[in-house]
Amino acid sequence: MKKSLKELYKGSNVPVIRTILGSLFYVAGTLVIATQADSMAELSVGNFDSIKRIFVYALMCVLGYFCMYLSIIADLGFVDLANGIRKIVWKKTMNLPYRYFDREGPNHVISRITSDPEYSYQPFKLLQMSCTLIAFLLMVFVSDAAVYELAFVLVLGFVITMVLMFVAAKYSERGATYTTAKLAELTAFLAERFNRMRFIKAMNSEEKETDEAFEYIDRKYEADKYNAMALTMAQFGQSFITFILFVAAFLFGAFMIKNGSLKSTTSLAIFYAYGGNLALIFRFFAQFPTVFAATKGGSGKLISILREHEEILDDGRIEAGVQGDISLSNISFKYEDRKVLDGVSLRIPKGKVTTIVGPNGSGKSTVLKVIDRIYGDFYGNLFMGEEDSRNVPLKDWREKFGVVGQNAAMFEGSIKDNILYGAIETGPEELNAVIKLVGLEKIIDKHGEGLEFNVGPNGEKLSGGEQQRIAIARAMLKNPEYLILDEATANLDSVTEKEIKNSIMALMKGRTSIVVTHSYEMAKESDYLIVMKDGRVEDQGEPGEVLMRNEFYRDFANAYNKQEGSICF
C-alpha cells in the first residue's frame, strides 16, 4: 500500500504540513472562543462592568473565528492535491496508446480524470482528524480535574457508540453498493427503451415493456429499502454520540456545579467544545471502513492508469525526411485474443491512389491504423521506403499522415477552430483558399457569426456533409504527404456524396492516398487495388488485373452495375 501511494503522489504537492497546520488552527480557534464562556454568560444578561470587557470579548471571538477560518489551509491542500493528480492523469491519458481506449470504456476513462482524484486526499483527511484528536486529548490532560472527569464519561459513551457505528458503516457500504448496482440496471433498461420507443410502439409492446420495467423498478425499491435501514442505523449512531455529549456536559456538568466541584462555566465550555469536535472526529473514524474501501478502490484505479506504458513519441534515429512506398511485411495484429490481421503483406505506391476493399470485418480499417501507427504493437514489419517504421520517431511518422474518417472529429467551438485544429502555422490567405476549395463559403455565410459560429458539442449544429467538408479542409491545411480516407462519405446521402466528391478529389491530388471504400466506382478509378478477406490480403494489383482473377472483386463490380452505381468513398 505504501508503494502504491508513493506512485500516486509522485510529482504532486503532498499537503502534509498544510494538513497539520489547518488542524491546529481549527483547535486553537475553538479553544479561544471557549475561553469566553463566562463573559458571554454575563453579557447575555446585561451584566458587565466596563466597555473594556465587551471589547476583549469581541476581540477574542474575532481571533477565534479567524483561527478557525485559517483551517482552510488544510482544505486548500486537499484541493491542490486532487487538482495536481487530475493534471498528471490527464497528461498520462493523452500519451497512452490507442489500444488502452479500446480496452477501457469511455465512462471509465472519464472517471479517472473527474471523480477518482477526489479519493487521493482521503488519507490526509484521516491525518487531519488524527491531528485534531491528538490536540484535543492534550488539551484535556492540561485542563483541570473537572474537565478530565467529564471527558472520561464522554469517552466511555463514545466507545459504546463506536461499536454501533462500525456495524452501521459496514451495512451502509453494502447498501450503497446494492443501490448503485440496481440504479445502473434500471438506467440502462430505461435508456435502451427510450431509444427504441418507435419500434416498441410499432410492435404493440407497450404492455410487455411496462411489466418488465416494473420488475426493474421493484428491484431498485428493494435496494432502496435496504439502504434506508442501513442509513437510519448510521444516523442513529451519529445522533447517539451527540446525546452522550449533552448528557456528559449538562447532566454531569450540572451535578458538578451543584456539589461545588465545578466553579466556572469556562471549564464546562472548554469541555463542550472538546466534546463537540470529538464527536465529529469519531463520526469520521466510524465511517472510515466505508471511506477506506472507496479510497482504496478509487486510488487503485488511478494507480493502474499511472502504471500503463506510454507511447514514446520521440524515440527513433531517422529524420522526418524519410519517404517512399509504404510496405507491410507479414503483419499480424490481435484485439485481446481475437486475431484481426494474419500475415498481411501489401504495398502502397508513393504518389498514387490505393483503394482497399473487402467484406465487413476483413481488417481494412485495422490496416489503416497500423499504417499510421495508431496501433503500434503489431507483429511484422512496416516500411516507408526502405526504412523500418521502428526507426522513425512516432511523432514524425504521424505528422506525415492526414486522416478523414466516416465520422468527422468535431469539437465544441468555432468553425475556424475546427478547421485549424492541428495546423501549426496558417495565414488568412491559405485558410480562405482551402475554404473555397472544399465549398465551405455558403455554410459559413448562412451563419451570422461566419467563421466564429459555434458548431456545438460534437458539431451537432452542423449536418454530416458540413462536418465532412470541415474535416477535409482540416486535412488540406495539414498538407500531409500521405492521406488516409476511411469510408469518408459512408454516412452521407447520395446527393451530399456527389457534392463532396470534388473536395475529396482535390484533397487527394498529388498525394499518396489510401482509401477504404465500399464503392466500385472509386475502386476502379484508383491506381492500385487491395482485396482483403478474413484478415488476409486476398489479392492486390492494378484494378483491371484484379478484376480478371478475383471472385470477390468481380461480384463487387456486378453488384454495382445492377444498382446503376453510386459515388461513395
C-alpha positions as CSV (number, residue, x, y, z in Angstrom):
1,M,0.0,0.0,0.0
2,K,2.9,2.4,0.8
3,K,4.4,1.8,-2.6
4,S,1.1,2.4,-4.3
5,L,0.6,5.7,-2.5
6,K,4.1,6.7,-3.4
7,E,3.3,6.1,-7.1
8,L,0.0,8.1,-6.7
9,Y,1.6,11.1,-5.1
10,K,4.7,11.2,-7.2
11,G,5.1,14.7,-8.8
12,S,2.2,16.1,-6.7
13,N,2.2,18.7,-3.9
14,V,1.6,16.5,-0.9
15,P,-0.2,18.6,1.8
16,V,1.2,17.1,5.0
17,I,2.4,20.4,6.5
18,R,-0.8,22.2,5.5
19,T,-3.0,19.5,6.9
20,I,-1.3,19.7,10.3
21,L,-1.4,23.5,10.4
22,G,-5.0,23.6,9.4
23,S,-5.9,21.2,12.1
24,L,-4.0,23.2,14.7
25,F,-5.6,26.4,13.6
26,Y,-9.1,24.8,14.0
27,V,-8.3,23.6,17.5
28,A,-6.9,26.9,18.5
29,G,-9.9,28.9,17.2
30,T,-12.3,26.6,19.1
31,L,-10.5,26.9,22.4
32,V,-10.1,30.7,22.1
33,I,-13.8,31.1,21.7
34,A,-14.5,28.6,24.5
35,T,-12.5,30.7,26.9
36,Q,-15.0,33.5,26.6
37,A,-17.9,31.4,28.0
38,D,-18.0,33.3,31.3
39,S,-18.0,36.7,29.5
40,M,-20.8,35.5,27.1
41,A,-22.9,34.4,30.0
42,E,-22.5,37.7,31.9
43,L,-23.0,39.8,28.8
44,S,-26.1,37.9,27.7
45,V,-28.0,39.1,30.9
46,G,-26.6,42.6,30.7
47,N,-24.1,42.1,33.5
48,F,-20.9,43.9,32.6
49,D,-18.7,46.3,34.5
50,S,-16.9,48.1,31.6
51,I,-16.7,48.6,27.9
52,K,-13.3,47.0,28.0
53,R,-14.8,43.7,28.8
54,I,-17.1,43.9,25.8
55,F,-14.1,44.9,23.7
56,V,-12.0,42.0,24.9
57,Y,-14.8,39.5,24.4
58,A,-15.4,40.7,20.8
59,L,-11.7,40.7,20.0
60,M,-11.2,37.2,21.3
61,C,-14.2,35.9,19.3
62,V,-12.9,37.5,16.2
63,L,-9.5,36.0,16.8
64,G,-11.0,32.6,17.4
65,Y,-13.1,32.7,14.3
66,F,-10.2,33.9,12.3
67,C,-8.1,30.9,13.5
68,M,-10.9,28.6,12.6
69,Y,-11.1,30.1,9.2
70,L,-7.3,29.6,8.8
71,S,-8.1,25.9,9.0
72,I,-9.0,26.3,5.3
73,I,-5.2,25.8,4.7
74,A,-5.9,22.0,5.1
75,D,-8.9,22.0,2.7
76,L,-7.0,24.0,0.1
77,G,-4.2,21.5,0.4
78,F,-6.7,18.7,-0.4
79,V,-8.0,20.7,-3.4
80,D,-4.4,21.3,-4.7
81,L,-3.6,17.6,-4.3
82,A,-6.6,16.5,-6.3
83,N,-6.0,19.2,-8.9
84,G,-2.4,18.2,-9.4
85,I,-3.2,14.5,-9.7
86,R,-6.0,15.3,-12.1
87,K,-3.5,17.1,-14.4
88,I,-1.0,14.2,-14.1
89,V,-3.6,11.6,-15.0
90,W,-4.9,13.7,-17.9
91,K,-1.3,14.1,-19.3
92,K,-0.8,10.4,-18.8
93,T,-4.0,9.6,-20.6
94,M,-3.0,11.8,-23.6
95,N,0.2,9.7,-24.0
96,L,-1.4,6.2,-23.7
97,P,-1.6,4.0,-26.8
98,Y,-4.9,3.8,-28.6
99,R,-5.2,0.2,-27.5
100,Y,-5.9,1.4,-24.0
101,F,-9.1,3.2,-25.1
102,D,-10.2,0.1,-27.0
103,R,-9.9,-1.8,-23.7
104,E,-11.5,0.7,-21.4
105,G,-15.0,2.2,-21.8
106,P,-15.2,6.0,-22.2
107,N,-17.1,6.4,-18.9
108,H,-14.3,4.6,-17.0
109,V,-11.6,6.7,-18.6
110,I,-13.5,9.9,-17.9
111,S,-13.9,9.0,-14.2
112,R,-10.2,8.6,-13.9
113,I,-10.0,12.4,-14.5
114,T,-13.2,13.7,-12.9
115,S,-14.1,11.7,-9.8
116,D,-11.2,9.4,-8.9
117,P,-8.7,12.1,-7.9
118,E,-11.1,13.1,-5.1
119,Y,-10.1,9.9,-3.3
120,S,-6.4,10.9,-3.3
121,Y,-6.8,13.2,-0.3
122,Q,-8.7,10.8,2.0
123,P,-5.6,9.6,3.8
124,F,-4.8,13.3,4.6
125,K,-8.4,13.7,5.8
126,L,-7.5,10.9,8.2
127,L,-4.3,12.7,9.2
128,Q,-6.3,15.9,9.8
129,M,-8.8,14.2,12.1
130,S,-5.9,12.4,13.9
131,C,-4.1,15.7,14.5
132,T,-7.3,17.3,15.8
133,L,-7.9,14.4,18.1
134,I,-4.4,14.5,19.5
135,A,-4.6,18.2,20.1
136,F,-7.9,17.9,22.0
137,L,-6.6,15.0,24.0
138,L,-3.6,17.0,25.0
139,M,-6.0,19.9,26.0
140,V,-7.9,17.5,28.3
141,F,-4.7,16.4,30.1
142,V,-3.6,20.0,30.8
143,S,-7.2,21.1,31.9
144,D,-8.5,21.0,35.4
145,A,-9.8,17.8,37.1
146,A,-13.4,18.7,36.4
147,V,-12.9,18.6,32.6
148,Y,-10.9,15.4,33.0
149,E,-13.8,13.7,34.8
150,L,-16.3,14.9,32.2
151,A,-14.1,13.7,29.4
152,F,-13.9,10.2,30.9
153,V,-17.7,10.0,30.9
154,L,-17.8,11.2,27.3
155,V,-15.1,8.8,26.0
156,L,-16.8,5.9,27.8
157,G,-20.0,6.7,25.9
158,F,-18.1,7.1,22.7
159,V,-16.6,3.6,23.0
160,I,-20.0,2.1,23.2
161,T,-21.3,4.2,20.3
162,M,-18.3,3.4,18.1
163,V,-19.2,-0.3,18.1
164,L,-22.7,0.6,16.8
165,M,-21.3,2.9,14.2
166,F,-18.8,0.5,12.8
167,V,-21.6,-2.0,12.3
168,A,-23.7,0.7,10.7
169,A,-20.8,1.7,8.4
170,K,-20.5,-1.9,7.2
171,Y,-24.2,-2.1,6.3
172,S,-24.1,1.4,4.8
173,E,-21.3,0.4,2.4
174,R,-23.2,-2.7,1.4
175,G,-26.4,-0.8,0.9
176,A,-24.8,1.9,-1.2
177,T,-23.2,-0.7,-3.4
178,Y,-26.5,-2.6,-3.7
179,T,-28.5,0.6,-4.6
180,T,-25.9,1.8,-7.1
181,A,-25.9,-1.5,-8.9
182,K,-29.7,-1.6,-9.2
183,L,-29.8,2.1,-10.3
184,A,-27.4,1.3,-13.1
185,E,-29.5,-1.6,-14.2
186,L,-32.7,0.5,-14.2
187,T,-31.0,3.4,-16.0
188,A,-29.6,1.1,-18.7
189,F,-33.0,-0.5,-19.2
190,L,-34.9,2.8,-19.5
191,A,-32.3,4.4,-21.8
192,E,-32.5,1.4,-24.2
193,R,-36.3,1.5,-24.2
194,F,-36.5,5.3,-24.8
195,N,-34.1,4.9,-27.7
196,R,-36.3,2.2,-29.2
197,M,-39.7,3.8,-28.5
198,R,-40.7,3.9,-32.1
199,F,-40.0,0.2,-32.5
200,I,-41.9,-0.6,-29.3
201,K,-45.0,1.1,-30.4
202,A,-44.8,-0.4,-33.9
203,M,-44.7,-3.8,-32.3
204,N,-47.6,-3.1,-29.9
205,S,-45.2,-4.0,-27.0
206,E,-46.2,-1.3,-24.5
207,E,-47.7,-3.7,-22.0
208,K,-44.8,-6.1,-22.3
209,E,-42.3,-3.3,-21.7
210,T,-44.4,-1.9,-18.8
211,D,-44.3,-5.2,-17.0
212,E,-40.6,-5.7,-17.5
213,A,-39.9,-2.1,-16.3
214,F,-41.9,-2.8,-13.1
215,E,-39.5,-5.7,-12.3
216,Y,-36.5,-3.4,-12.6
217,I,-38.3,-0.7,-10.5
218,D,-39.2,-3.2,-7.8
219,R,-35.5,-4.4,-7.6
220,K,-34.5,-0.8,-7.2
221,Y,-37.2,-0.4,-4.5
222,E,-35.8,-3.4,-2.5
223,A,-32.3,-2.0,-2.7
224,D,-33.6,1.4,-1.5
225,K,-35.3,-0.2,1.5
226,Y,-32.1,-2.0,2.5
227,N,-30.1,1.2,2.1
228,A,-32.7,3.3,4.0
229,M,-32.4,0.9,7.0
230,A,-28.6,1.0,6.9
231,L,-28.5,4.8,6.7
232,T,-31.0,5.1,9.5
233,M,-28.7,2.9,11.7
234,A,-25.8,5.1,10.8
235,Q,-27.7,8.3,11.6
236,F,-28.9,6.8,14.9
237,G,-25.3,6.2,15.8
238,Q,-24.3,9.7,15.0
239,S,-27.2,11.1,17.0
240,F,-26.4,8.9,19.9
241,I,-22.9,10.5,20.0
242,T,-24.5,13.9,20.3
243,F,-26.8,12.6,23.0
244,I,-23.9,11.3,25.0
245,L,-22.2,14.7,24.7
246,F,-25.2,16.5,26.1
247,V,-25.6,14.0,28.9
248,A,-22.0,14.4,29.9
249,A,-21.9,18.2,29.5
250,F,-25.3,19.2,31.0
251,L,-26.3,16.4,33.3
252,F,-22.9,15.7,34.9
253,G,-21.9,19.3,34.5
254,A,-25.0,20.5,36.4
255,F,-24.3,17.9,39.1
256,M,-20.7,19.0,39.4
257,I,-21.7,22.7,39.7
258,K,-24.3,21.8,42.4
259,N,-21.8,19.9,44.6
260,G,-19.2,22.7,44.1
261,S,-16.5,20.7,42.2
262,L,-17.1,23.0,39.1
263,K,-16.8,26.7,39.9
264,S,-16.8,28.3,36.4
265,T,-18.7,27.7,33.2
266,T,-15.4,28.2,31.3
267,S,-14.3,24.7,32.1
268,L,-17.6,23.4,31.0
269,A,-17.5,25.4,27.8
270,I,-14.0,24.1,27.0
271,F,-15.2,20.6,27.6
272,Y,-18.2,21.1,25.4
273,A,-16.0,22.5,22.6
274,Y,-13.8,19.5,23.1
275,G,-16.7,17.1,23.1
276,G,-18.4,18.6,20.0
277,N,-15.2,18.3,18.0
278,L,-14.5,14.9,19.3
279,A,-18.0,13.8,18.2
280,L,-17.2,14.9,14.6
281,I,-13.9,13.1,14.8
282,F,-15.4,9.9,16.0
283,R,-18.1,10.1,13.3
284,F,-15.3,10.2,10.7
285,F,-13.5,7.3,12.2
286,A,-16.7,5.3,12.4
287,Q,-17.2,5.9,8.7
288,F,-13.6,5.1,7.9
289,P,-14.2,1.5,6.8
290,T,-16.5,2.8,4.1
291,V,-14.3,5.7,3.2
292,F,-11.2,3.5,3.2
293,A,-12.8,0.9,0.8
294,A,-13.8,3.7,-1.6
295,T,-10.4,5.3,-1.3
296,K,-8.6,2.1,-1.9
297,G,-10.8,1.4,-5.0
298,G,-10.6,4.9,-6.4
299,S,-6.8,5.2,-5.8
300,G,-6.3,1.8,-7.2
301,K,-7.9,2.9,-10.5
302,L,-5.6,5.9,-10.6
303,I,-2.5,3.9,-9.9
304,S,-3.5,1.3,-12.6
305,I,-3.6,4.1,-15.2
306,L,-0.3,5.6,-14.0
307,R,1.3,2.2,-14.4
308,E,0.2,1.9,-18.1
309,H,3.0,2.1,-20.6
310,E,3.0,5.4,-22.6
311,E,3.7,5.9,-26.2
312,I,7.2,7.3,-26.8
313,L,6.8,10.0,-29.4
314,D,10.4,10.9,-30.0
315,D,12.1,7.5,-29.9
316,G,13.9,6.9,-33.2
317,R,17.0,7.9,-35.1
318,I,15.7,8.8,-38.6
319,E,15.0,12.4,-39.6
320,A,11.5,13.3,-40.7
321,G,12.6,13.4,-44.4
322,V,12.1,9.7,-45.0
323,Q,9.6,8.9,-47.8
324,G,8.6,6.4,-50.4
325,D,6.2,3.5,-50.9
326,I,4.6,2.1,-47.7
327,S,5.0,-1.6,-47.3
328,L,3.6,-4.1,-44.8
329,S,5.5,-7.3,-44.4
330,N,3.9,-10.3,-42.7
331,I,1.9,-8.0,-40.3
332,S,-0.3,-9.7,-37.6
333,F,-2.4,-8.0,-35.0
334,K,-4.8,-9.0,-32.2
335,Y,-7.7,-7.4,-30.3
336,E,-7.3,-9.1,-27.0
337,D,-7.4,-12.8,-28.0
338,R,-9.0,-12.3,-31.4
339,K,-6.7,-12.2,-34.4
340,V,-7.7,-9.4,-36.8
341,L,-4.7,-9.4,-39.2
342,D,-3.0,-12.6,-40.1
343,G,0.3,-12.3,-42.1
344,V,-0.7,-9.2,-44.1
345,S,1.8,-8.2,-46.8
346,L,1.0,-5.3,-49.2
347,R,2.4,-2.2,-50.9
348,I,1.1,1.4,-51.1
349,P,2.7,3.1,-54.1
350,K,4.1,6.5,-53.5
351,G,2.1,9.4,-55.2
352,K,-0.8,7.2,-56.2
353,V,-4.3,6.3,-55.1
354,T,-4.7,2.9,-53.5
355,T,-8.1,1.5,-52.5
356,I,-8.7,-1.3,-50.1
357,V,-11.9,-3.3,-50.5
358,G,-13.4,-6.4,-48.8
359,P,-16.3,-7.6,-46.8
360,N,-17.1,-6.2,-43.3
361,G,-14.7,-7.5,-40.7
362,S,-12.0,-8.3,-43.1
363,G,-9.5,-6.0,-41.4
364,K,-9.5,-3.0,-43.7
365,S,-9.7,-0.2,-41.0
366,T,-7.2,-2.1,-38.8
367,V,-4.7,-2.0,-41.7
368,L,-5.1,1.8,-41.8
369,K,-4.5,2.1,-38.0
370,V,-1.3,0.0,-38.4
371,I,-0.1,2.2,-41.3
372,D,-0.4,5.5,-39.4
373,R,0.8,3.6,-36.3
374,I,-2.3,4.3,-34.2
375,Y,-1.8,0.6,-33.4
376,G,2.0,0.2,-32.8
377,D,2.0,-3.2,-31.1
378,F,1.8,-5.3,-34.2
379,Y,3.9,-8.3,-35.3
380,G,5.9,-8.0,-38.5
381,N,7.4,-5.0,-40.3
382,L,6.1,-1.7,-41.6
383,F,8.3,0.2,-44.0
384,M,8.3,3.7,-45.5
385,G,10.6,3.5,-48.5
386,E,13.5,1.3,-47.3
387,E,13.2,2.4,-43.7
388,D,11.6,0.3,-40.9
389,S,8.9,2.3,-39.1
390,R,10.6,1.4,-35.7
391,N,13.5,3.7,-36.7
392,V,11.3,6.7,-37.3
393,P,10.1,8.7,-34.3
394,L,6.3,8.2,-33.8
395,K,5.7,11.9,-33.8
396,D,7.4,12.4,-37.1
397,W,5.7,9.4,-38.7
398,R,2.2,10.6,-37.8
399,E,3.0,14.1,-38.9
400,K,3.2,12.7,-42.5
401,F,-0.4,11.5,-42.4
402,G,-3.8,13.2,-42.8
403,V,-6.9,11.2,-41.9
404,V,-10.5,11.7,-42.9
405,G,-12.9,9.1,-41.4
406,Q,-16.6,8.4,-41.8
407,N,-17.3,10.5,-38.7
408,A,-15.7,13.9,-38.7
409,A,-13.9,14.6,-35.4
410,M,-15.6,17.8,-34.3
411,F,-15.1,19.8,-31.1
412,E,-17.3,22.4,-29.5
413,G,-16.0,25.7,-30.7
414,S,-16.0,27.8,-33.8
415,I,-15.9,26.6,-37.4
416,K,-12.5,28.3,-37.7
417,D,-11.1,26.5,-34.6
418,N,-12.2,23.1,-36.0
419,I,-10.6,23.8,-39.4
420,L,-7.4,24.9,-37.9
421,Y,-7.2,22.0,-35.4
422,G,-3.7,20.5,-35.7
423,A,-2.5,23.2,-38.0
424,I,0.9,24.7,-37.0
425,E,1.0,28.0,-39.0
426,T,-1.8,29.1,-41.3
427,G,-2.3,32.5,-42.7
428,P,-5.7,34.1,-43.7
429,E,-5.0,33.6,-47.4
430,E,-4.3,29.9,-47.1
431,L,-7.3,29.4,-44.9
432,N,-9.6,31.2,-47.4
433,A,-8.2,29.2,-50.3
434,V,-9.0,25.9,-48.6
435,I,-12.5,27.1,-47.6
436,K,-13.2,27.9,-51.2
437,L,-11.7,24.7,-52.5
438,V,-13.9,22.5,-50.3
439,G,-17.1,24.6,-50.8
440,L,-17.5,25.9,-47.3
441,E,-18.4,29.5,-48.3
442,K,-22.1,29.0,-48.3
443,I,-22.0,27.1,-45.0
444,I,-20.1,30.0,-43.4
445,D,-22.2,32.7,-44.9
446,K,-25.5,31.3,-43.7
447,H,-24.5,31.7,-40.1
448,G,-24.3,35.3,-38.8
449,E,-21.1,34.7,-36.9
450,G,-19.4,33.4,-40.0
451,L,-16.2,31.5,-39.2
452,E,-16.8,32.2,-35.5
453,F,-20.1,30.2,-35.5
454,N,-20.0,27.7,-32.6
455,V,-20.7,24.2,-34.0
456,G,-21.9,22.8,-30.6
457,P,-20.8,19.6,-28.9
458,N,-19.5,17.1,-31.4
459,G,-20.5,19.5,-34.2
460,E,-24.2,18.8,-33.6
461,K,-25.3,22.2,-35.1
462,L,-23.9,21.1,-38.5
463,S,-25.1,18.5,-40.9
464,G,-23.0,15.4,-41.7
465,G,-22.0,16.9,-45.0
466,E,-20.9,20.2,-43.5
467,Q,-18.9,18.4,-40.9
468,Q,-17.1,16.3,-43.6
469,R,-16.2,19.4,-45.5
470,I,-14.6,20.9,-42.4
471,A,-12.7,17.6,-41.9
472,I,-11.4,17.7,-45.5
473,A,-10.4,21.4,-45.1
474,R,-8.6,20.4,-41.9
475,A,-6.7,17.7,-43.7
476,M,-5.8,20.1,-46.6
477,L,-4.3,22.6,-44.2
478,K,-2.1,19.9,-42.6
479,N,-0.8,19.3,-46.2
480,P,0.1,15.7,-45.4
481,E,2.4,13.5,-47.7
482,Y,0.1,10.5,-47.1
483,L,-3.7,10.7,-47.0
484,I,-6.0,8.1,-45.3
485,L,-9.7,8.1,-46.2
486,D,-11.6,5.6,-44.2
487,E,-15.2,5.4,-45.6
488,A,-15.1,9.2,-45.7
489,T,-18.7,9.6,-47.1
490,A,-20.3,6.3,-45.8
491,N,-22.7,8.1,-43.6
492,L,-23.9,10.7,-46.1
493,D,-26.8,10.7,-48.5
494,S,-26.1,10.3,-52.2
495,V,-26.6,14.0,-53.1
496,T,-24.2,15.1,-50.4
497,E,-21.7,12.4,-51.5
498,K,-21.7,13.8,-55.0
499,E,-21.2,17.4,-53.7
500,I,-18.2,16.3,-51.6
501,K,-16.6,14.2,-54.3
502,N,-14.8,17.2,-55.9
503,S,-13.5,18.2,-52.5
504,I,-12.1,14.7,-51.9
505,M,-10.6,14.6,-55.4
506,A,-8.9,18.0,-54.7
507,L,-7.6,16.7,-51.4
508,M,-6.1,13.5,-53.0
509,K,-4.4,15.3,-55.8
510,G,-0.6,14.9,-55.8
511,R,-0.7,12.8,-52.6
512,T,-0.2,9.2,-51.7
513,S,-3.8,8.3,-50.9
514,I,-5.1,5.2,-49.1
515,V,-8.8,4.7,-49.4
516,V,-11.0,2.2,-47.7
517,T,-14.3,2.0,-49.7
518,H,-17.4,0.1,-50.5
519,S,-17.7,1.8,-53.8
520,Y,-16.7,0.0,-57.0
521,E,-16.6,3.4,-58.9
522,M,-13.8,4.6,-56.6
523,A,-12.0,1.3,-56.7
524,K,-11.9,1.0,-60.5
525,E,-10.6,4.6,-60.8
526,S,-7.7,4.1,-58.4
527,D,-4.2,3.3,-59.4
528,Y,-3.7,0.3,-57.2
529,L,-6.2,-2.1,-55.5
530,I,-6.0,-4.4,-52.5
531,V,-8.7,-7.0,-51.7
532,M,-8.9,-8.2,-48.1
533,K,-10.7,-11.2,-46.6
534,D,-10.6,-12.7,-43.1
535,G,-7.6,-10.6,-42.0
536,R,-5.5,-11.5,-45.0
537,V,-4.7,-9.9,-48.4
538,E,-6.6,-12.0,-51.0
539,D,-5.3,-10.0,-54.0
540,Q,-3.6,-6.8,-55.0
541,G,-2.5,-5.1,-58.2
542,E,-4.0,-2.8,-60.8
543,P,-7.8,-2.8,-60.7
544,G,-8.2,-4.2,-64.2
545,E,-5.9,-7.1,-63.4
546,V,-7.6,-7.9,-60.1
547,L,-11.0,-7.8,-61.8
548,M,-9.9,-10.6,-64.1
549,R,-8.7,-13.0,-61.4
550,N,-10.6,-12.2,-58.1
551,E,-14.1,-13.5,-57.5
552,F,-15.0,-11.1,-54.7
553,Y,-14.0,-8.1,-56.8
554,R,-16.0,-9.4,-59.8
555,D,-19.1,-9.8,-57.6
556,F,-18.4,-6.3,-56.2
557,A,-18.4,-4.9,-59.8
558,N,-21.5,-6.9,-60.8
559,A,-23.5,-5.6,-57.8
560,Y,-22.5,-2.1,-58.6
561,N,-23.6,-2.4,-62.3
562,K,-27.0,-3.8,-61.2
563,Q,-27.6,-0.9,-58.9
564,E,-26.6,1.6,-61.6
565,G,-23.7,2.7,-59.3
566,S,-23.2,5.2,-56.5
567,I,-20.5,7.7,-55.7
568,C,-19.3,6.6,-52.3
569,F,-15.7,6.7,-51.0
